[in-house]
Amino acid sequence: MASRGVAAATARGAGSARAVGRDARATRGTARAAARRARLDDGKTNDDDDDDDDDAMTGRRATLVGACAAAVMTPRARAMDATANVTARVYLDVGACEGAANAARALGDDGGALCATPEPFGRIVVGLYGDAAPDTVRNFLALCSNAASTPTLAGTVFHKIDKGNGYVVGGKSGSPRLGQVSALSGERFSNGDVTRASAFEGRHFRPGTVSLALESAAKDGEYGTTAQFLITTGPAPVPSLDNKNIVFGRVEQGLDVVQRLSNEKTFKPSETARAYNALANLVGDSRAGKAKAAWIKPTRALVITGCGVLDA
């Protein structure tokens, strides 16, 4: 009798364990279904037939990004974020020009008139860390000051949207006629931050992190002083950028505008092109990397229509 009682208790325990397992699997299934629905909802932001839904979804996604970022921040990251000292603020007004796939044809000849009436996206306000990266911040303030005979970000474009890693890049050096920044040269734009180890301690752990995009500039063949900067889009941190770029600010207003930039379409290669690229990469053909770099270029000009310095 005792043996039968033990066996029955064991069976009841096993049944309870199986029930718990089923409940856990059901919970995970519900979570996966919710994630799939969220991804489908995100896909709606690219539906060109319903702009009102796009704007609403972008706003909700920006709110979700902020919440997710707070959840993944480590105690050390939260401490760094809380103590980062904003010494100055700038704004970037952003818009888009249609038909800018060929920048040389689409952009104006008057030094930055990208199109007569860009589609307005909104304003991004950036708080700058002058104590952590003094030279980088000084240069960025100069680019936003609109002073005569000084290179400016006004009329330039965001030339990379890296959806996979979660950031957008602007400030490429070149011809203002092509939406690029005049080369930074001379003692005025020297940047001692690139030689200071402490300037590389900032982490790309939150959406809206702004950093000097040294790695991107190197890939674009820019050596020495560069104006390239990136803004992370979230919701996840981007540790692959840590120790390579100089974090010098954060988006204080307009994260929804950053999200709208990140949702813009990029050039998409065909399956055949992807296969050839994979083969070229396998055999060590250097052209594979260059070709793949085009996959993160936006299909239209995403323009900084204006910029300026705000009161700190």
N, C-alpha and C positions, 0 to 999 in steps of 0.2 A: 504494500500500500504506500509506504514511504517513497519507494522508487517511482511509482506512478505519479505521486504528488510532485516530486522533483521534476519529473519529465514534463508534467503539465505546466508547472511554473516556468520551466525553461522555454517551452513552446510559446507561452504567453509573452515572455520577454522578447523572444525572437520576433513574434508578431508585432510587438510595440516598436522594436527597432526598425522593422520593415516599414511600418507606418510613418515613423519619423523620417526615414529615408525618402519615402514617397512625398511627404510634405516638403522636405528640403528641395527635392527635384522639381516639385511644382513651383516653389518659390523662385528657384533659379530660372525655370521656364518663363514665369511671369516677368522677371527682370529682363530676360533676353528679349521677350516680346516687346516690352516697353522701350528697350534700346533700339529695336528694329523700327518701332513706330517713330521714335525720336529722329532716327536717321532718315526715315522717309519724310518727316516734317522738314528736316534740314534741306532735303532735296527740293522742296517746294520753293525755297528761296531763289532757285535758279529758273523758275518758271516765268518766262518773259511775258506770258499772257495775263498775269495778274499782279500788277505792281503793288496794289494795296496790300495783298497778302504777303508779298515780299518784304515790305517795310515792317509790317507787324511781326513777321517771323524773325527778321534781323534783330529787332528790339528785344524779343524774347530770348533769342540766342545770346545776345550780349549780356543779358541778366544772368542766364545760365552759366556763361563763361566765368563771370565774376564769382558766382557761388562755388563753382567747381574749383577754381583757383584757390579760394580760401580753404577748401577742404584738403587740398594736396600740399599746402605749404607746411614745411617742417617748422619746429619751434625756432631753429636758427634762422630760417628764411623769414619768418614773421618778424623776428627781432631786427634783422637787417632792413626789412621793409619799413618798420616803424621808425628807425633811427636815420634813414636816408634823408639828408637835409636838402630841401628844395630851395635854391638860391635865386632862381629866375624862372620865368615862364614865357613860352612862345605859343603862337597859334599857327596852324596850317589849315587853310580852307581847301577842300578837296572836291573835285568834280571829274567828269568824264567826257571825252570827245569821241563821237562815233567814227568808224572807218579809219582807225589809226593803226591797222595791222602793219602797214608800211610807213614807218615813222618819217622817212625821208620825203614821202609824198604828202603825208597828212598834216605835218606841222608847218606853221607859217614861216615867212622869211624875215620877220621883223624882230627876231630875238626872243620869241616866246609866245606869240599869239597862236595858241594851239587850235582854237576854233572860236567862232564869234560868240557863241552862247553855250558854254559847257553845261552839262547836266549837273546840278549841284548835289553833292553828297552830304555836306555839312562841315563842321569845324572840329578839329582835333586840338585840344590844349595839352601841352606837354610841360610838366615840371622838370627842371634841369638840376642835376646834382653837381653844382659848382665846386663843392669841397672834395668830392670823390674823383672828379675828372675835370680839373680846371681848364686845361688847354682845349679839350674836346668841346666843352660847354662854351668857351670863348669863341671858338670857330663857328659853332652852330648859331650862336647869337648874331654873329656877323652875317651869316647866310640869311638870317631872318630880319635883318635890320633895314633892308631896302636902301642902304646908303649908296650914293652915286659911286660909280666905278668899282663896286665890290660885287663879287659873284653872289648870286641869290638863288634861293630855292623856288621862288615864285616863277611859274611857267615851266617847271620841270615835272618829270613824271616818275611814278612808281614803276620800275621796269621788271620787277620779279614778284610773283605770288607763289610762294612755296607752300602749297596746301598740305603736303605730306608732313612737313616739319612744323608748320604753323607760324609763318611770319611773312611780312611784305617788306620789300626793299626799295628805297629811292636814293636820289643823290648821285647817280653815276656821272663821272666826269666826261666831258666831251663838248659838243657844240650846243649852245643854247637854242639854236634853230631846230635842233632835234629833241628838244625837251631835256637836255642834259645840263649839268652844272659846269660853268667855266672852271678850268683847272685851278686848284688852290696852290699858290706859289708864294715865295718870299718869306721873310722872317715873320710877317704878321700871322701867317697860317701854320707856322711850325707847331708840332704837337709832341711835347715831351711826355705825354701820357703813355705813348706806345712803348716807352722804355722803362716805365715804372711798373713793377710787379703788382703793386697795390691797386693800380687802375683796372686790373683784370679780375679782381675779387668779386665783382658784382655777378649775380646769378640771374638767369632768364627763367625765373620760377613763376611769374605771374603774367597774365595777358596784359598787353599794353606796355611791356618793358621796351625801352628804347635804347639801342646800343649802336656804337660805331661799328659798321659792318666790315671789319678788316678782312675776314675770310672771303666774303663775297667780292670785295674789291680786288683781292689777289687773283681770284678766279677770272675776273674781268680784265686782268692785265694791268690793274692800277697799282703802282708801287709808290711808296713815299706817302705824302699827305693825301688823304681822300676825304670826300664829303659824303660817302655812302653811309646810310644809316638804315636800320631795320626796326620794325615794331612787331612784337610777338602778338599773335591773335588768340592764343589759348585754345581750349581750356587747360591743356596740360602744360607743364614746364617744358623747356627745350634745353636740356642739359648738354646737348651736342654743341651748343654755341658757347657754353661756359669756358672761360680761360682763353678763348680765341678772339672775342670781341670785347669792347669796353662799354659797360652799361653806364649811361650818363643821364638817364631820366625815365619818366613813366608818364603814361597817358592819364591825365586827371579828368578830362572831359572828352567825350566823343569816341568811346570804345565801340559804340554802334557803327560809327563811320569806318573804323578800322575793320570791323566785321564785314561791312559792305564791300570794302576793298578786297578782302580775302575771298568773298563769294564770287568775284568776277571770273568770267571764263578765261581759261588759258588755252594755248595751242595744244591740241591733242593729236598725237601721232596715230597712224593706222596700226593695226595688228602686225602687218608686214614690216612696217618701219621699226616697230618694237623688237620684232624677231631679229632683224638685221642688226639693230643696235646691240642686242644681247650677244650676238655672235661676234660682232666687232670688239665688244668689251672683253669677251672670253679670250680672243687672240691677242689682246693688248693694243688694239688700234686706238691711238689717242683721239681720233675724231669721234669716237663713241661718246666720250664725256662732253665734248663741245656740242654735239647734236642733241644730247639729252638736256643740256642747259636751256635749249629753246622751249622745252616742254613747260617751263614755269613762267613764260612770258605772257602777259595779258594780251587779249585780242583787240583791245582798244586802248587809247591813251588815258591813263588815270592821272589826272593833272593836279598839282598843287597850284590852284588858281590864285592864291595869295598867301602871304605869311607876314608875321610881325612879332614884335616883342611886347609883352604885357607887363603890368606892374607885378612884382613878386609879392 
